[in-house]
Amino acid sequence: MNIAYRFRIYPTKEQRILLGKTFGCCRFLYNQMLNDKIQEYKKTKRMLKNTPAMYKKAYPFLKEVDSLALANVQLHL
């Protein structure tokens, strides 16, 4: 017998803003890392090993969100 639970969250205004920033940064970082991997492979035929920390200098808004969320982007890529 399988049991499923459903939960609904009601975030505050500040939490909604932070969630929106986090999802946006994760989406941006995924696309940026994927594009860099593709471009590097086309040039050298080798896979690029990039990390989220490499992008924080060029894109300072990535520092505003949780680093573990960005690390999961790297794992999922």
C-alpha positions in Angstrom: 0.0 0.0 0.0 1.4 3.4 -1.1 0.7 6.5 0.9 1.1 10.0 -0.6 1.1 13.3 1.2 0.4 16.6 -0.4 1.7 19.8 1.1 1.0 23.4 0.1 3.2 26.3 1.1 2.2 29.9 1.6 5.4 31.9 1.3 5.6 35.5 2.5 6.3 38.3 0.0 10.1 38.2 0.8 10.2 34.4 0.4 8.4 34.6 -2.9 11.0 37.1 -4.1 13.9 34.9 -3.0 12.3 31.8 -4.6 11.9 33.7 -7.9 15.5 34.8 -7.8 16.7 31.3 -7.0 14.7 29.7 -9.8 15.9 32.4 -12.2 19.5 32.1 -11.3 19.4 28.3 -11.6 17.8 28.5 -15.0 20.3 31.1 -16.1 23.3 29.1 -14.8 22.1 25.8 -16.4 21.8 27.4 -19.8 25.1 29.3 -19.5 27.0 26.2 -18.3 25.5 24.1 -21.1 26.3 26.7 -23.7 29.9 26.9 -22.5 30.3 23.1 -22.6 28.9 22.9 -26.1 31.2 25.7 -27.4 34.3 24.1 -25.7 33.5 20.7 -27.2 33.1 22.2 -30.7 36.5 23.9 -30.4 38.6 21.2 -28.7 36.5 18.0 -28.8 37.0 17.8 -25.0 34.4 18.3 -22.3 34.7 21.4 -20.2 34.7 21.0 -16.4 33.0 24.2 -15.2 31.6 25.0 -11.7 29.2 27.6 -10.5 32.0 29.5 -8.7 33.5 30.3 -12.1 30.5 32.3 -13.0 30.1 34.3 -9.8 32.8 36.8 -10.8 31.2 37.6 -14.1 27.7 37.5 -12.8 27.5 39.0 -9.3 23.8 38.4 -8.9 24.5 34.7 -8.5 25.9 35.5 -5.1 22.5 36.5 -3.8 21.0 32.9 -3.9 21.9 29.7 -2.1 25.1 28.1 -3.3 23.6 24.6 -2.8 20.9 25.4 -5.3 23.6 26.3 -7.8 25.6 23.2 -7.0 22.6 21.1 -7.8 22.4 22.8 -11.2 25.9 21.5 -11.9 24.9 18.0 -10.8 21.8 17.9 -13.0 23.8 19.2 -16.0 
